[in-house]
């Protein structure tokens, strides 16, 4: 948990630049419109307060003319109020969605940038479930911030306006104490201040546990959602090994954490509700009771009594902003902490992976069309050495087989493509020649099969005839007529089909440098030989590094290295 000053500085640094972004002219006009509409809302509250006094005076005087006049004024106030409220809502929601869009783009771009979405997994700190932090917590942070700022501004205007009104209506209270005549000007104002401050202090004390309880609940709720999503994404694998029982137990454990957090939050809410319910009942009667003696004594009219009571309520309501919004502030603070946690982890990651002498693996572009690895040491995040002394040079057209420890090989490949900075040594990449990395399981986004195959290119970058021809070459001719079908392809296709689709992407992309990480391990030896032969025939000029322990792969590579 951040200290208050540091927290707000960090939040302003993250979210504040929205108000000075490219669309600042539109944003500031909307903010100004929101301020003006809020002032009009206060004006309406003052009008209603004065109208209430005139109405009760007309009733006290049994004046039908006065009553009809107030009814006519009420119609005008009613129409004006509806117009102001509707316009205010439109402008406020436009600001909220605009700020959310900007902050979502900023955080998601920082997260989904050069593999940071993968690397941040290995960073310490509270940044789990980045999807929930981006989708849900940013929504709460932006919407609640504008809502809270508006209500605070409204309360300040309300306080200023009705303090003046209540001061005037209070008059001067005179009494004698020990033979001395004492005058108190605006006594209702002082009573309202003492009343509201006392309630606010007590309310904050009662509501403090809600902040931490809300933060804990949001975390465990996100963990539960993530567990369900992960089970859905791996539903076939779970079914094949009959892991449903384990998943049920895991869901139960995750939900137990929710139940505990929920009970903790319930206790915090119970204390707040006990306080606020008593406070609301007292707030209805107290303003009238403190003004009633002057009415009974004939010092003020019925209209002045009701106007004083309403002004007292408005002033106390404005002063009670902390009490009324403690739950919203707690919810906003918890979400802001979660967003800042992710952003700080990403910022720390940027510093962590910066090339700093012997502390990190340094990647650079070579002046030659050669992939070179010099004295490479691969470590875990805590510095434990995985493998060291790796030297490698791959020239154009060369095909090198990587045998031995496949986990070490996987980290070597991740280091080459910039996903594994932990270790030391230097990797020089071929100048202006992108690497095509084929993992054991290709990513297949939801949508049409055409979109999944062409990813990350656009679907119209390749003709239908070319796609069908390539599908047929890799042994997926049965999918030729499903190019425009929409499915969750990661579950609709077998692992073998998915790996063959990876080969389709490779042949369409036609790179000059290829990294194959057990890309065909689900195929039988004959199938893997067919894929390697196809790649050699279709891409004869491509250099290739292949991680596999299949002996049949030797025939398609010129030399071999063995990793510890």
SESERO-942692 format. One record per residue (C-alpha): residue in one letter; x, y, z. Coordinates in steps of 0.2 Angstrom, whole numbers, plus 2048, in hexadecimal, padded with zeros to 3 digits. Each point is the difference from the previous one (the first is absolute). Last residue first. Layout:
<sites>
resn;u;v;w
A;X;Y;Z
...
</sites>
This chain:
<sites>
resn;u;v;w
X;876;770;797
X;7FD;805;7ED
X;806;7F5;7F2
X;804;808;7EF
X;7FD;7F8;7EF
X;806;802;7EE
X;7F9;801;7EE
X;7EE;7FD;804
X;7F2;7F6;7F7
X;808;7EF;802
X;802;802;813
X;7ED;802;802
X;7FD;7EE;800
X;808;7FE;811
X;7F2;80A;808
X;807;80A;80F
X;7FA;810;7FA
X;804;813;800
X;803;806;7EF
X;80A;80F;7FA
X;7FE;805;7EE
X;807;80B;7F2
X;7F4;802;7F2
X;806;7FF;7EE
X;7F8;7F0;7FC
X;7EF;806;806
X;7F3;7F5;7F7
X;80B;7F0;7FE
X;808;801;811
X;7EF;805;809
X;7F8;7F1;7F7
X;80D;7F4;805
X;7FF;806;812
X;7ED;7FD;800
X;801;7EF;7F8
X;80D;7FA;80D
X;7F5;806;80E
X;7F2;7F6;7F9
X;80A;7F0;7FE
X;807;802;812
X;7EE;802;806
X;7F9;811;802
X;7FD;808;812
X;812;806;801
X;7FF;80A;7F0
X;805;812;806
X;80C;7F9;80D
X;807;811;800
X;803;805;7ED
X;80A;810;7FE
X;800;806;7EE
X;80A;80E;7F7
X;7FD;804;7EE
X;7ED;802;802
X;7F3;7FA;7F3
X;7F1;807;809
X;7F4;7F4;7F7
X;80A;7F1;803
X;803;804;812
X;7ED;803;803
X;7FC;7F0;7F8
X;80D;7F7;80B
X;7F7;807;80F
X;7F0;7F9;7F9
X;808;7EF;801
X;804;803;812
X;7ED;804;803
X;7FB;7F0;7F6
X;80B;7F5;80B
X;7F9;809;810
X;7EF;7FC;7FB
X;7F4;80D;7F9
X;7F0;807;808
X;808;804;810
X;80D;80C;7FB
X;7F5;804;7F1
X;7F2;809;80A
X;7F5;800;7F0
X;7FB;80B;7F2
X;7FF;7F8;7EE
X;807;80B;7F2
X;80F;7F5;7FC
X;7F6;7F0;804
X;800;7F9;7EE
X;812;7FD;7FF
X;801;7F8;811
X;7FF;7EE;7FA
X;810;804;7F6
X;80A;801;810
X;80F;7F6;7FA
X;80D;80D;800
X;800;802;7ED
X;7ED;800;800
X;7FF;80F;80C
X;80D;809;7F5
X;7F5;7FE;7F0
X;7F0;805;80A
X;809;810;807
X;807;805;7EF
X;7EF;7FE;7F7
X;7F8;80A;80D
X;80C;80E;7FD
X;80C;806;80D
X;802;812;808
X;7EC;801;801
X;800;7F7;811
X;80C;80D;807
X;810;7FA;807
X;803;7FB;812
X;7F7;7F4;7FD
X;7FD;7F9;7EF
X;7FA;7EF;806
X;7F5;806;80E
X;7F8;80D;7F5
X;7FC;7F3;7F2
X;7F9;7F4;80D
X;7F4;80E;805
X;7FF;808;811
X;809;7FB;810
X;813;802;800
X;80B;7F1;7FD
X;811;801;809
X;80B;7F2;7FA
X;805;7F1;80B
X;811;7F9;801
X;807;812;7FC
X;805;805;7EF
X;80B;810;800
X;802;809;7EF
X;80F;80C;803
X;800;811;7F7
X;80F;804;7F4
X;805;812;801
X;811;7FC;806
X;803;7EE;805
X;7FF;800;813
X;80F;801;80C
X;7FE;7F8;811
X;80B;805;80E
X;804;7F9;811
X;7F7;800;811
X;7F1;7F9;808
X;7EE;805;802
X;7FA;809;7F0
X;7F4;7F2;7FA
X;7F3;806;7F4
X;80C;809;7F3
X;7FE;7F4;7F1
X;811;7F8;803
X;7FD;7FF;813
X;7F0;7F7;7FD
X;809;7F4;7F5
X;80D;7FC;80D
X;7F2;7FE;80D
X;7F8;7F3;7F5
X;811;7F7;7FE
X;803;800;812
X;7EF;7F8;802
X;804;7F4;7F2
X;80F;7F9;809
X;80A;7F7;7F2
X;7FF;803;7EE
X;800;810;7F5
X;801;7FC;7ED
X;808;80D;7F5
X;7FA;805;7EF
X;80B;80C;7F6
X;7F9;80A;7F1
X;807;810;807
X;80D;7FE;80E
X;7FD;7F9;812
X;80D;804;80D
X;7FF;7F9;812
X;809;801;811
X;7F8;7FB;810
X;80B;801;80F
X;7F3;7FF;80D
X;7F0;7F6;804
X;7F2;802;80D
X;809;80B;80C
X;7F6;806;80F
X;7FF;813;800
X;7EF;802;808
X;7F8;803;7F0
X;807;7EF;7F9
X;810;800;7F6
X;806;7FE;7EF
X;813;804;7FC
X;805;804;7EE
X;812;801;7FC
X;7FC;807;7EF
X;7F1;7FB;7F6
X;801;805;7ED
X;7F2;800;7F3
X;808;806;7F0
X;7FB;80C;7F1
X;80E;80C;805
X;800;811;808
X;7F8;7F8;80F
X;7F1;807;80A
X;801;7FF;813
X;7FA;7F6;80E
X;808;801;811
X;7FC;7F3;80D
X;800;808;811
X;80B;803;80F
X;811;800;7F7
X;7FE;811;7F9
X;7EF;808;803
X;7F5;7FD;7F1
X;7EE;805;806
X;7F7;7F1;806
X;7FD;805;812
X;7FC;812;7FC
X;7F2;7FC;7F4
X;7FA;7F2;80C
X;7FF;80D;80E
X;7F5;80B;7F5
X;7F5;7F1;7FC
X;7FF;7FB;813
X;7FC;812;803
X;7F2;800;7F3
X;7F8;7F0;807
X;801;806;812
X;7F9;811;7FB
X;7F1;7F8;7F9
X;7FD;7F6;810
X;803;80F;80B
X;7F3;80A;7F6
X;7F4;7F2;802
X;801;800;813
X;800;813;801
X;7F0;800;7F5
X;7F7;7F3;80B
X;805;809;810
X;7FB;811;7F9
X;7EF;7F9;7FB
X;7FE;7F8;811
X;805;811;809
X;7F5;80A;7F5
X;7F1;805;80C
X;80C;802;80F
X;80D;80A;7F7
X;7F2;80B;7F8
X;7F9;804;811
X;804;812;7FF
X;7F5;802;7F1
X;7F2;7F6;807
X;801;80B;810
X;7FE;80F;7F6
X;7F2;7F9;7F5
X;7F7;7FA;810
X;802;811;809
X;7F9;809;7F0
X;7F1;7F4;800
X;7FD;803;812
X;802;813;7FF
X;7F4;800;7F1
X;7F3;7F6;809
X;801;80C;80F
X;800;80F;7F5
X;7F0;7FA;7F7
X;7F8;7FC;811
X;804;812;805
X;80D;806;80C
X;802;808;812
X;7EF;7F9;805
X;806;7F7;810
X;7FB;7EF;7F8
X;809;805;7F0
X;810;804;809
X;7FF;7F0;80A
X;7FE;7F6;7F0
X;811;804;7F8
X;80A;7F3;80A
X;7F2;7F3;7FE
X;7FE;803;7EE
X;812;7FD;7FC
X;801;7F1;80B
X;7F1;7F6;7F9
X;806;7FA;7EF
X;813;800;804
X;7FD;7F5;810
X;7F8;7F2;7F5
X;80F;802;7F3
X;80D;7FF;80E
X;7F8;7F0;807
X;800;7F8;7EF
X;812;806;7FD
X;807;7F9;810
X;7F8;7EF;7FF
X;804;7FF;7ED
X;812;804;803
X;802;7F3;80E
X;7F7;7F3;7F5
X;80B;805;7F1
X;810;7FC;809
X;7F9;7EF;806
X;7FA;7FD;7EE
X;811;803;7F9
X;808;7F3;80B
X;7F2;7F4;7FC
X;803;803;7EE
X;812;7FE;801
X;7FD;7EF;809
X;7F4;7FB;7F3
X;80B;806;7F1
X;80E;7F5;808
X;7F4;7F2;801
X;7FC;803;7EE
X;812;7FC;7FB
X;801;7F0;80A
X;7EF;7FA;7F9
X;806;804;7EE
X;810;7F6;804
X;7F6;7F2;806
X;7F5;800;7F1
X;80F;801;7F5
X;808;7F1;808
X;7F0;7F6;7FE
X;7FF;805;7EE
X;811;7FA;7FC
X;7FB;7F1;7F6
X;810;7FF;7F6
X;7F7;804;7EF
X;7F3;80B;808
X;80D;80C;807
X;809;801;7F0
X;7F0;803;7F7
X;7FB;80E;80C
X;810;809;7FF
X;7FA;812;7FC
X;7F0;7FD;80A
X;80B;7FB;80F
X;80B;80F;7FE
X;7F1;80B;7FF
X;7F9;7F9;810
X;810;802;809
X;802;812;7FA
X;7EE;804;806
X;804;7F9;812
X;811;80A;801
X;7F7;810;7FB
X;7F3;7FD;80E
X;80E;7FD;80C
X;809;810;7FB
X;7F0;80B;801
X;7FB;7F8;811
X;811;805;807
X;7FF;812;7FA
X;7EE;801;807
X;806;7FA;811
X;80F;80B;801
X;7F5;810;7FD
X;7F1;7FA;80A
X;80A;7FF;810
X;801;813;801
X;7ED;802;800
X;7FC;802;812
X;80E;80D;803
X;7FB;809;7F1
X;7EE;801;805
X;804;806;812
X;80B;80E;7F9
X;7F2;804;7F3
X;7F2;800;80D
X;809;80B;80C
X;804;80C;7F1
X;7EE;800;7FA
X;7F8;804;811
X;80D;80D;805
X;7FE;809;7EF
X;7ED;7FF;801
X;800;807;812
X;80C;80E;7FA
X;7F5;804;7F1
X;7F0;800;80B
X;808;80C;80C
X;802;80D;7F3
X;804;80E;80C
X;802;7FC;812
X;7FC;80E;80C
X;805;7FF;813
X;7F8;80A;80E
X;80A;7FF;810
X;7F8;7FD;810
X;807;7EE;802
X;7FA;7FC;7EF
X;7F3;809;7F7
X;7F9;7FC;7EF
X;7FF;807;7EF
X;800;7F6;7EF
X;802;80C;7F1
X;7F9;7FC;7EF
X;800;7EE;7FB
X;7F8;803;7EF
X;80E;80B;7FA
X;80D;7F3;806
X;7F6;7F2;7F8
X;800;809;7EF
X;813;804;801
X;804;7EE;805
X;7F4;7FB;7F2
X;80A;807;7F2
X;812;7FC;806
X;7FB;7EE;806
X;7F7;7FC;7F0
X;80E;806;7F5
X;80C;7F5;80A
X;7F4;7F1;7FF
X;7FE;802;7ED
X;813;801;7FF
X;802;7F0;80A
X;7F2;7F7;7F7
X;808;804;7EF
X;811;7FB;806
X;7F8;7EF;807
X;7F7;7FD;7EF
X;810;804;7F6
X;80B;7F5;80A
X;7F2;7F2;801
X;7FF;7FF;7ED
X;813;800;7FD
X;806;7F4;80E
X;7F1;7F5;7FF
X;803;7FD;7ED
X;812;7FF;802
X;7FD;7F2;80D
X;7F5;7F6;7F5
X;808;7FD;7EF
X;812;805;804
X;801;7F9;811
X;7F6;7F1;7FB
X;80B;7FC;7F2
X;810;803;80A
X;7FB;7F1;80B
X;80F;801;80C
X;809;810;803
X;805;800;812
X;813;7FF;801
X;80E;7F6;7F9
X;803;7FF;7ED
X;7FF;7EF;7F7
X;7EF;803;7F9
X;806;811;7FA
X;80A;7F7;7F2
X;7F1;7F9;7F7
X;7F6;810;7FE
X;811;809;7FE
X;802;7F7;7EF
X;804;80F;7F6
X;7F1;80A;806
X;7F0;7FA;806
X;801;806;812
X;805;812;7FB
X;7F3;800;7F2
X;7F3;7F9;80C
X;804;80E;80D
X;7FF;80E;7F4
X;7F1;7FA;7F6
X;7F6;7FD;810
X;804;811;806
X;7FA;808;7F0
X;7F0;7F6;7FF
X;7FC;802;813
X;803;813;7FE
X;7F4;801;7F1
X;7F3;7F5;808
X;800;80B;810
X;800;810;7F7
X;7F1;7FB;7F5
X;7F7;7F9;80F
X;801;811;808
X;7FA;80A;7F1
X;7F1;7F5;7FE
X;7FC;800;812
X;801;813;801
X;7F5;802;7F1
X;7F2;7F4;808
X;802;809;811
X;7FF;812;7F9
X;7F1;7FC;7F4
X;7F6;7F7;80E
X;803;80E;80C
X;7FA;80D;7F4
X;7F0;7F7;7FD
X;7FD;7FD;813
X;805;812;805
X;7F4;807;7F3
X;7F2;7F4;806
X;804;805;812
X;7FE;812;7FC
X;7EE;7FD;7FA
X;7FC;7F6;810
X;807;80E;80A
X;7F5;80D;7F8
X;7F1;7F5;803
X;804;7FF;813
X;803;813;801
X;7EF;803;7F8
X;7F8;7F3;80B
X;806;808;810
X;7FD;7F7;810
X;80D;80B;809
X;80A;7F1;806
X;7FE;7F7;7EF
X;807;810;7F8
X;80E;800;80C
X;803;7EE;7FD
X;802;803;7ED
X;80A;80F;802
X;80D;7F7;80A
X;800;7F1;7F5
X;803;80C;7F1
X;80F;807;808
X;808;7EF;803
X;7FB;7FA;7EE
X;808;810;7F9
X;810;7FC;80A
X;800;7EE;7FA
X;7FE;806;7EE
X;80F;80C;802
X;80A;7F1;807
X;7FB;7F6;7F0
X;805;80F;7F5
X;811;800;808
X;802;7EE;7FC
X;7FB;803;7EE
X;80D;80E;7FF
X;80E;7F3;807
X;7FA;7F3;7F4
X;801;80C;7F2
X;812;805;805
X;805;7ED;800
X;7F8;7FD;7EF
X;809;80F;7F9
X;810;7FA;808
X;7FE;7EF;7F8
X;7FC;807;7EF
X;810;80C;800
X;80A;7F2;808
X;7FE;7F4;7F2
X;813;7FE;7FE
X;803;7FD;812
X;800;80D;80E
X;7F2;7FA;80B
X;805;7EE;7FC
X;811;804;807
X;7F9;7FD;812
X;7FE;7EE;7FF
X;811;7F9;804
X;809;80F;808
X;7F0;804;809
X;7FF;7EF;807
X;812;800;805
X;7FF;810;809
X;7EF;7FB;808
X;808;7F0;807
X;810;809;806
X;7F6;80C;80A
X;7F4;7F3;808
X;80D;7F3;804
X;800;7F1;7F4
X;7F9;7EF;805
</sites>
